[in-house]
Amino acid sequence: MDHKSTLRHLALAAFVALAGVQSIAAQTLPDGATSAAAAVVSQPSVNTALPSTTPLQSSAATAQSSSPSLTPAEAQESAAGNVAELQQMIRGSDLSELRTTYNGTYGASLLFYGKEMTYYVALFQQKNFWRVIKTSDETRAEMIYKDFSRQTLQLSDVEIRRTRLEAQKSFTERMIALSQDRASRLQSDLNVARQQQSIVSDQQRANQAQAIALSQQRASAQEQLRAAQRQVRELQRQLENGLPTN
């Protein structure tokens, strides 16, 4: 057998062996599995990256990262809707409020459901639940409550500072208004005093001028009086001239 014939026999044997393997695989797997496997092989790669979180989700994630890590059961229950469950239970009378902390508009509560020996730890703002953890472990419930209480202290720092600054601003504005009103009143009094002072000064000048004029008039009148008296004495003397004297 020449070299070319040998190559053709080897190629034919490889083809027969490959066909046998494919036939066995098709008989071993069910039809659905064969289709699924083919789909997986033919499926193009898909980007499985999660969408970015919203700001509220980011805040919740940040708060959650600082809390004690949840057990798988607690995480599953929280995902199932502990907030809605607690809101529903609050409407009844079986839930006991053990502890509550308020800092600004933020608060944390430790609630107890005695019928099932279950604790609910809630973080809320303005009476709206933010996070609710459900657990039957008393020690863990206390730890989570302390952590939530610490978070309310941190979260309320800016809010409390803003409240104080607003109060200081309002107080300062009110004091400015009072000071401006007082200044306006004092300015009015000063204007009246200046007007009255001007009137008094004018009256003083007029009175002084009148006094000077009257003084001059009096001096002139006195001079006229003395002249009249001299004339009377002279006339009296002339009238009595030649008459016997005592």
Secondary structure, DSSP 8 states (H G I E B T S, - for coil): --HHHHHHHHHHHHHHHHHHHHHHHHHHS-HHHHHHHHHHHHS-----------HHHHHHHHHHHHS----HHHHHHHHHHHHHHHHHHHTSS-EEEEEEEEETTEEEEEEEETTTTEEEEEEEETTEEEEEEEES-HHHHHHHHHHHHHHHHHHHHHHHHHHHHHHHHHHHHHHHHHHHHHHHHHHHHHHHHHHHHHHHHHHHHHHHHHHHHHHHHHHHHHHHHHHHHHHHHHHHHHHTTTS---
